[in-house]
Amino acid sequence: MSNTPDLGPVPQRINVDVEQVRRLVGQQFPRWADHPVRPVASGGWDNWTFHLGAGMLVRLPSASEYALAVDKEHRWLPVLAPQLPLPIPVPLAKGVSGAGYPYSWSVYQWLGGEPASASCLADPGRFVDLAGFLAALRSVDPADGPRPGKHNWFRGGTLRTYERQVQNALAELDGHIDAGLAREIWNSALDARWDGAEAWFHGDVAAGNLLLRDGQLAAVIDFGTCGVGDPACDLAIAWTMLTAESRHAFRQRLLVDEAAWARGRGWALWKTLVACAYTVGDDEVASARRVLAEIFSEYTAGSRSWGFGLQWFLLARWQGEDVAGNLGLHSDSSAGVLDGQ
């Protein structure tokens, strides 16, 4: 019997309208009953999101599976917020089912800003800020934090959870992409061992969850998939949005070793293959194909340079050379060379 988690069926989403939100707020939080309610543009998939007045938002899960994150967010976001260098959403109140809506829901303070774009994150200041944020998140004490589960679709757990989705996507894309190379990259990610050192992760570091103000990274939002486990899932953005140059600096800032980098690449590959196979809009397909090309080229170049570097290292050791000295490192840093740090 497999120990790999089962994602289960596709969530059955429900609709929520403005009048329903007005009734929920009026019945449960009468102090805000006179605040106008309007939908948030591009409010997301897991939650229906509405402005509540000028400074708040109402966030309502769109399916029972997504509602599992509500209690987690109310428990942990107030703990995480003061330990992070950028603002994150902190809930103001938790609602319960009512007005024909079946799940718990939340009221948050509105965090202003514009969603990030690939061109913005390519700027060195942006990815340094993002890497610093993720480093701070990883440094928070993980004790008692939420482990991977249905509440976050097993982010922070094994990539094998997504094996079926990847294989289905590869079958769909056969003849349209280099499926052999994709399988090689995926298998290298599956084989990359995690040392078991648990840390906090966001779980969905993507453009829509990174807010800019005046050109600077101003907030990180949507912690519905956050948890404690293998933080490699947060590395996917290195391929989905960063350039080769910024990707290298991002990795250096987070001190990511070879195995974690391979797993992060696997997370990016899973998301991108599924997007390539099942998106219908021309813009979405073009974007997914661009990311896939980035993953392929980075892996190919990295494998070649890594293979050459390893051969040189082993040859030098066999000849008795001072490898660390030749690299300008102390002898106790030679392990870092092999770890890709």
N, C-alpha and C positions, 0 to 999 in steps of 0.2 A: 504494500500500500504506500502510495507516494506521500511524502511530507510537504510537497509543494502546495502552497495555498491555492484555493480555487476562487477566481474572481466572481463567479456566479453569473447570472443573467444580466443583460443590459438593464440599467435602472429605468423604471417607468416614470417619466417626468409628468408633473402636473402643472397646470397653468395657475397663475396668480394675477389678479388685476388690481388696479388702483383702488377701486371701491372696497374690495376685500381688505386691503391694507389699512384703509381709513377706519374700517370697522374694528379690526384687530387692535389698532393703536388706541382708538377711542374707548373701547371696552376695558383694555388692560392697563393703559397708561393715559388716563384722562388729562394729565397735566400737559400732554403733547397733542391733545385732540384737535386743537385749532391750527396745527402746523400743516401747511400744504404738502401733499404727497404727489410725486411724479416719478416715472421710471428713470433709472440711470441708463444713459446711452451705453451700449455694449456692456451690459450688466453681468455677463458670464453665463456659464452653463450649469454649474452645480447649484447655484443659488439665483433666485430672483431678487433683484436689488432695486430699492426705491429711495429717492431723496425724501427726507423728512425735515421740512423747513430748510433753512440755509446751512445748517451746521451738523446735521445728523443723517444717517441712512438706516434703512430697514433691510435686513438680509434674511431671506426665507429660503430654506433648502427646497430644491425642486423635485426631490425623490427621497424615499425613506432611507436609502443608503447614504445620501449626502447629509441627512439630518443627524447621523451618528457623530458628526464633527462638532455639533453645537456645544454639548457639555464640555468637550475637550477644550474648545476655544475659551469658554468662560472660566475654566479652571486654570489654564496655563498662560494665556496671553497677558494677563496682568502680572504674572511672574516673570515672563520674558522681557516685557517692554522696558523696564528700568535698567536692564542689563545690556541693552543694544544701542549702537551709536546712531541709529535712524529711527524715526517714528514707525510704529506698527499699529494696526487696529487694536483697540482695547474696548471690549463691550461695555455699554452703559446700562443695559437692561436685557433680561431674557424673558421672552413671551412664551406662551403655551398655546396648544391647539385651540381653535375657536373660529367663528365666522366662516365655517366650512373649510378651514385650513387645518390639516391633520398633524402638523409637526411643531416642535419647539422652534423658535426663531429669535432673532437678536436685533437690538438697536445699538448702533455704533456711532462714534463721532466721525464726521466726514473728514477725510484726509485729502486735501487738494493737491493737484498736480496733473501733469500730462503723462500718459503711458510712454514708456521708453521705446526707442526704435533701435534697430541694428546700427545705424549710423551714429547715434548718440553713444551707445555702449562701446563703440570702437575707440572713442576718445579715451586716452589713458586715465584721466581723472575719474571717469565713470566706473571703469572696471576695477580700479584700485579701491574706490568706495564700496563697490559691491563685494569684492573679495574681503575687505575689512569687516563688512557686515556679517558675512558668512563665517569668518574666523571668530568673531565675537559670539555668534549664535552657537558655534561648536564648543565654545569655552564654558557655556552655562552648564551647571551641574545636571547630568542626565538622570539622577536618581529619581525613581518613581514616575518618570515621564512616560507618555503613551508609546508603547511598542507598535511595530507595524501590524496592521489589521484592516478590516473592511472599512474602518473609519477614514483611512487614508489610502485605500486601494493598495495596501502593502508596500507603499514607499518606504525605503530604508530596509527592506528585506531582500530576499534573493531575486535576481533577475529571472530565474526560472519560472516565476509566476507568469511571466509574459511570453513564455516559449511558444504557446499555441498561437497567440496573436502574431508573433514574428513569422512563424512558419506559414500561416495563412496569407500574410502580406507578401512574403516572398513568392508564394505560388501565384498570387494575383499579379505580381510584377514581373514574372518570369518572361524573359525576352525583351524587357524594357530597361532593365538595369543589370549591372554585373552582380547577379545573385550569388555567384561563387565567392566573390570578395566580401559581400555582405554577410554571408554565412561564416566566413573566416573571422571577420571582426566580431560577430555575435558570439561565436564559440570562444574567442579569446577573452571576451568579457565574462562569460559563464565560468571559465577556468580560473579567472583572477580571484584569488582567495582574499577574503576580508579577515582581518586579524581579530575581529570581535570587539574592538574598542568602540563602545557606543557613544554617540554624540547627537545633539539636537540637529535637525535639518528642517528646512522649509517644505520641501517636497514638490514645489511647482515654481521654480525660479524661471519666470518667463516675462516677456516684454510687458504684457498687460498687468503684471503684478509688481512692476517697478515704476514708481512715479518720479517724474522730474519736475523741478521748479526752478525757473531762471537758468536752465541748462545744467542744474546739479541734481544728483540723485537725492530725492527728498523723503521718500518713504518706501517701505516694502509692505505689500498688502496680501490678503487672501492666504491665511494659514490653515485652510481646511485640510490640507494633506500633511501638515507638520507632524513631527514625532521624534522618537529617539531610536537610533539604530545605526545602520551604515549610511553616512552622509554623502556617499558618492552620487546619489541621485541629484544632488544640487549642482553637480558639475556639468550637467547636460548643456547648460547655457553656453559653455565654452565653445561648443560646436554650432548651436542653433543661432547664436547672435554675435559671437566675437570673431574678429579677424585672426589670422595666424599670429601676428605680432602680439595683439592683446591677449590671445589665448595663452601664449607662453608666459607672459607676465602675470596673468591671473593664476596660472598653475604655480609659479614661483612664490607668489604672495601667500598661497594657501599651503605650500609645502606638500604637494600631492605626490605620493610615490607611484611607481609604475602600475601596481595592481589596482589601486584606487582610480587612477587615470583610465585604465582599461574598462573598469566597471562604469565610470562616468560616461565614457564613449558608448558603452552598451545601452545606457539609459537614453542617450541622444539618438542612437540608431533605432531603438524600439519606437520611440515617439515619431521619428521621421518616416520609417517604413510604413507605419500605420497611416500616417498622413498622406504619403504618396499613393497608397493603395486605395484609400477610401474618400479622399477629398474630391469635391466635384468642381469647385470654382477654379478658374484658370490661374488667378493670382495665388491661391493657396497651393496649387500644384507646383507652380514655378518656384515658390518659396521653399517648399519641401524638397524639390529636386536640387535647389541650390545648397541646402543644408546637407543633403546626402552626398553631393559632390565634395563638400568641405570635409565630411567625415572620411570619405574614401581617400582623399588626397593627404590629409593629415596622418591617417593610419599608414598609408603606403610610405610616405616620407619618413615617418617615425620608425617604422620597422626597419627600413634600410639603414638609417643613421644609428639606431640602437644596435643592430646586428654588427655594423662596422665597429662601433665603440666597444662592444663586448669582446669582439675578436682581438682588438688592440689591447684591451685591458688584460685579457688572459695571456696573450703573447708576452706582454711586458712582465707580468707576474712570473711566467715560466722562465724568462730570461733574467729574473732577479732584479728588475729595475724598481726604483722607488716611484711607484705610480702616483701616490698622493703628492710626493714632492714635485713630480713633473707637472701636476695639475695645479700647483700652488696651494695645496690643501695640507692640513695637518693629517697625520696618518690615521687618526680616528675618524676622519671624514670620508674615507674611501668607500665605506658602505653606502654613504649618501649618493655617490656617483652611480652605483648599481641600482639604487632605489629611485633614481630619476629626480632626486630632490635638488 
